[in-house]
């Protein structure tokens, strides 16, 4: 899984961290949690604020 697969990352984060409100996650934690996902395999340097915002929004959409 790559940084650009925001929908899949959002799904996996909602399954991995069901107790977390994605609206309250800071980007440092979010990036670390994404990189810790079992299927994630991308360069940490390829991530930026826009990608993290998209991932966070996908996670929010998944939980609503």
Secondary structure as the mmCIF struct_conf table of DSSP 4:
data_model
#
loop_
_struct_conf.conf_type_id
_struct_conf.id
_struct_conf.beg_label_comp_id
_struct_conf.beg_label_asym_id
_struct_conf.beg_label_seq_id
_struct_conf.end_label_comp_id
_struct_conf.end_label_asym_id
_struct_conf.end_label_seq_id
TURN_TY1_P TURN_TY1_P1 UNK A 3 UNK A 4
HELX_RH_AL_P HELX_RH_AL_P1 UNK A 6 UNK A 16
TURN_TY1_P TURN_TY1_P2 UNK A 18 UNK A 19
BEND BEND1 UNK A 20 UNK A 20
HELX_RH_3T_P HELX_RH_3T_P1 UNK A 22 UNK A 24
HELX_RH_AL_P HELX_RH_AL_P2 UNK A 27 UNK A 36
BEND BEND2 UNK A 37 UNK A 37
TURN_TY1_P TURN_TY1_P3 UNK A 38 UNK A 39
BEND BEND3 UNK A 42 UNK A 42
HELX_RH_3T_P HELX_RH_3T_P2 UNK A 44 UNK A 46
HELX_RH_AL_P HELX_RH_AL_P3 UNK A 49 UNK A 63
#
